[in-house]
Amino acid sequence: MEIIFDDSLITGNETIDNQHKELIGKISAFVSACEEGNGKVKAVKMLDYLEEYTEFHFNAEEELQKQVGYPELPKHHEKHEEFKKTIKELYEYLDENEGPDDKFMEVVKTNVVNWLFNHIKAFDRSVAEYINMVDNPDRV
């Protein structure tokens, strides 16, 4: 499964876009490790890394939203919590199974990759547009 940051994921906010590039890189490395059959230990280590960066990114994104008074912050936070729940479910799956299998990879594709890309294109782009309006009130 090819996972790359492309122009369709650009929000227009340099900080958010750079963090998304990093996050997508981590997800790509995680998926590659799982697909290569590197086993449970490698999958858990990559999931640890992904969880850590996700936490950092979501906190930074939400702090930015607080700073600009983004009115949809509670809804955005709720979406982030949804993603964190998925990460926990992936840990549980790995704990209960021998390693990443086809079912695990389907959950990753749907609840991590597709979720993140859709989230960026809708929610995060909306945040970037709001920040741009706040920073450039004369352009509205």
N, C-alpha and C positions, 0 to 999 in steps of 0.2 A: 504494500500500500504506500503510494507516494504522498508525502505530506510536506508541502512547501508553502512558504509565505510568498504570495504573489500580489499583484496590483489590486486585485479585488478585495484584499484585506487591509489596504491602507485606509486609515481613518483621517489622516491629515494632521494628527498631533504626533510630533516627533517622539516624545517620551513614550506614549502609548504604543506607537508603531514599533519602536526599538524593543520594548518589552515583549510585544507579541511575536516578533521575530525570534527572540530568545526562547519564549515559551513553546512556539511551534517547533523549533529545533530540538527542544527537550522531548516533546511528544514524538517527534520523528525518530529520535534515538531510542526511545522506549519501545515504540512499535517495531523498529528494526531488531532490537534485542529479542523481543518476543517471537517475531517471525523466524529468526535464525535458530530458534530452539535452544537458546542459551540457558534455559531452565528457570526454575522457580527463584533461585537466589538472585540471579541477574535481573529478573523481572521485578522482584521486590526492591532491589537497590535502585533500579531506574524509576520505579514508582515513588520511592522515597525522594529522589531528586526532583521528580515532577511535582510532587506534593509541596516540597519546600519552595520551589520557584513560584508555583501557583499562589501560595499563601503570600509571598512577597509581592507578586504582581497585583493580586486583588486588593491587598492593603494599600499599595501605592495608588492604584486607580481610584479607590474609594476616598482616599485622603485628598486627591486632586479634585474629586467631585465635591467634597466638603468645602474646599478652599474657594471654589467658584459658585457655591450655592446651587448646585445642580438639583433641580426639583424632583427628579426621578431616582435619587440615590437609594431610597428604601427598596424600590422594585429591583434596582440593579444589584443591590446587596443580596436580595433574595435569590437572584439568579446565580450569584457567586456561591452561595450556600448550597444550591442545587448541585453545582459542579463538585464542590468539596464532598458532598454525600456520595457522588459517583466514585471518587477516589477511594473513599472508605469501603465502598462495596467491592471495588477491585481488590483491595487488600484482603477482604473477607473471602473472596473467591479463591485467591491464591493460597490463603491459609487452609482452605478446605479441599483444595485440589493439588495435583502433582506439579502443576505449572500452567503456563498460558497455553490454552488449547483453542480450537476454532470458536467455541462459544465465548470464551474470554475475549478473543480478538474482535468478535462481532460487537460485543458490548463496548470495547474501546473505540471501534469505528463509529458507532452510533452515539454513545454517551460522552465521548471525549473529543474525537476529531470533528465530527459533524456538529456537535453542540458548540464547540469553541468557534468554528468558522461562522456558524450562524449568529452566535453571540457577538462576535467582532463586527460582522456586517450590519447588524441591527443596533444592538445596545451600545457598543463601544463607539461606533460611528456617530451615533446620536450625541454621546457625551462630547466627542471631539468637535462636532458642529456647534454645540452649546458653548463650549469653551471659546471657540473662534468668534461667536457672536458677542460674548462677554468681553473678549480682548479687543474687538473691533466694532464698537457700537455705532460708529459713523457709517459702516458699510451696510447696515440693515435697512 
